[in-house]
Amino acid sequence: MYKSNKTAGTNPGLSRREALGLFGAGAALFGAAALPRSAFARDDDAVLTEALVLRDPEIPAAGNPDGDISIVEWFDYNCPYCRKIAPEIAQVVQDDGKVRLVLKDWPILGDVSKITARMALAAKYQDKFMPAHEAMIGVSSRLTEARARELLAAKGIDMDRLNRDLTANAKAIDAVLARNHTQAEAFGFRGTPSFIVGKFRVPGILTMAEFEMVIKDARKAKASN
C-alpha cells in the first residue's frame, strides 16, 4: 500500500463523524472492519451519504451496473500496488457477474497523480472513462503526463476535446476528487489501494480468493439486515 502524504483524519471537519464510530467493533474476513449504519452519514453530511459512497452519479461504474454488491476502490494511477491488483479485481468482478465496481481517484502521490486523475475524469465526458482508466492503470512503470497523454490517445480518446473538458468541467472534476478525498479520510484509509466491499472496510490489498470471500460475507450481511 502506498501511503497518503497527509495523515488520515486530521481534517477538523471530520471530528463529528469520527465520534460516531466509523469502523465499529465488528470484524469481517482478513482484517476488513464491518461498517455499522453510523458509518454512512446522515443527509446533512452530503459527502458521506451511502448514496455518494457507493453510487456517486459522477463516477461511472464498471462491472454489473445492477449488481447487488459494490466494490469501491480508492486508487492512484502512480500506485504500483493499484496497478498490480487491477487485473485481479477485474477478474473477480467478471467471474462473479453481480458486482458493481466503483473506481475513486485518490491522487495522493504527487502532481502527476492529480493530472492523470483529472484526465480520467475528463474522459468521462466523451464516454471514455473506463478506456482511460484501463490505459493508465495498465502500465508497469511510473507515469508522466506525456506518457499518460500518449496512452489516452492510443485508446482513441479525442485529446483536443479532453483538454476542453478539463477546462470546461474543472469545478465538477475537482468536486469529485474532493469528495473522494474526504471519504477516504473519513474511513481512516492511510493509502492506496483501499476498498469498501458492500459495507465492509478493506484498507489494503486482498488476493482474488480473499476478495471472493469478502464479497460472499457482504452478501450474507446484506441478507441479514
N, C-alpha and C positions, 0 to 999 in steps of 0.2 A: 504494500500500500504506500502510495506517495502522500505525504502529509501536506496539509494546508500551511501556508505561511502565517496564517492568523489562527490563534488558539480558539477552538470552538467554544461558544458560549460566553464570549467576552462582551457581546453586544448587550448593553443595559436594557434594551427594549425587549429582550427575551427572558428577563428575570421572572416575570409572572408565569410564563409558560413553563419555565423550568420548575417553578414552585408547584405546578400542577402534577409533577411526577411523570415526565415524558416517557420514561422507559419502563416503569413498573417493576414488580418483583418477579413476574412470570418469566420463564426461560423456555426457549424453543431449542431446536437442534443446533449443535455446533456453535454455541455461543450467541445465537440470534436471540435478542430480547423481545419478548412479546410486548406489543403496544396496547395499553388499555384505551378505553374510549377517550380519556383525557389527553391522549397523545395528539389527537386531532382537535384543533382549536375551535372555539365557538365562532359563530358567524362574524362577530366583530373583529376577530383576528383573521382577516381575509386571506393572508398568505398561507396560513396553516390549516385551512379547512381541508377536510378529507377530499373534497372535490378537486381542489387545486394540487394537492399532493399526488393523488392517484390519476386524475383526469384533467390536467391543465389543458384547456382548449387551445392554447398557443403552442403546444408541443405535440407534433404528430406521433401517433403510437404505431409501433411495429407489431408483428405477430397477429393474433386474432383480435380485431377491434371490439368484438363482442365477448371476449374471454371472461371467464368467471374469476380469475385471479390476475392481479397486476404485479409485474416486477418493475420497480422503479430504480434506475441506476443513476447515481451522481458520478460523473466521469470527467476526465480531462484528456484532450487529444494527445498531449505530450506525456501522459502517464503510461509507462511501459506495461504495468500490470493491467491497465484497462485494455490495452491493445492485445495482450496475451489472452485475456479471458473472453474477449468479444466473440470469437467463433464458437466457443463452448456455450456461451449464453444463447447465441443464435440457434445452436443445435438443440438445446434444451427446449426452447420456445417452439421450434419446428416439430420436434418429436412429441411434445405434449399436445399441441394443437388448440389448447383452450387458455392460453396465456397472452395477456397484453404486455408489451414491453415499452416502457416509457423511459426515454433517454434524456437525462437532465444535465446539460452542460454546466460544469462547475470549474471554471478556468482558474485554478489556484497556483499554476506552475509558471507564471510569468506572462510577459506581454504577448508572446506568440500564442499561448493558450487562449488568451482573451480574443485575439484576432481570429483564430480558427473557430472558436465558439460562435462568434458573431457571424462569420461567413456561413457556417452550417445553418444557423437560424435564418439568415437572409435567403438561403437557397429554398427555404420553405415556400417563399412567395412565388416560386416557379415550380412548385410541387416536386422539389428535388432534395428535400431534407435527407431522406434515407440514402440516396446515392452519394450525397456529400459526406454524410456520416461514415458510410462504408469505405469511401475513398480515403478519408483521413485516419480512421481508426485501424485501417488495414495495413499501414506501413510498419516497417520493422525498425525504423530509426527515428530520432527526434525530428519533428517538423520545423521548417522555417516557413515564413509567409510565402516566399516564392515557390517553394515546393508544394505547399498546400494549394496555391492557385493553379499550378500545373496539374495536380491530381484532380481538382474540380473540373477544369477544362476538359480533361481526358474522359470524364464521366458525362460529357455532353451538357454541362451547365453553362448557360449564357453568362459569361463573366461581365460583360457590359451591363446587363440587367442586374446582376448580383451587386455590382458597385452602386447602381442607382438605388436598389432596395436597401443596401446598407445605410445609405443616407436618408432615404425617404421614411424608413421604418426604424430609425435609430432608437427612438424613445421606446417603442414596443419591444425591440430586441433587448435593450438594456433592462427593461422591466422584467422580462423573463429571467435574465441572468440574476437580477437582484432577488427575485422570488426563490430561485434555485438555491442561491447562497444562504438566504435567511432560513430556508427549510433545512438545509444541511447542518447549519449551526444549531438550530433548534433541536434536531435529533441527535446532536452530540457527535456527528461524524468528524473525524480528525483528518481524513484524507480520502483519496480516490484509489480504487472504486469503493463505493458504499451503496447499500441497497436497502429497499423495503420490499418484502415479498408478502403480498396480502397485507397483513397488519403486523408483520414481524420485521424487526430491525436487524439488518445483517451488515455490520460495519467492517467489511473486508471480503476477501476472496474465498469462494467455495469451489469445490470440484463439481463436475456435472452431476455426479451421484448425490452430492450433498444438496445442490440446488433442487434436484428432483424430490428429495426428502422434505425439504423446507416447503416446497410447493404443496406437497401432499399434506403436510401438517397445517398449512394455511387453509387448505380446503376443509380440513376437519374443524378448525377453529371457526371458520365461517358458518359451517353447517350447525355448529353447536349454539350459535348466537340467535 
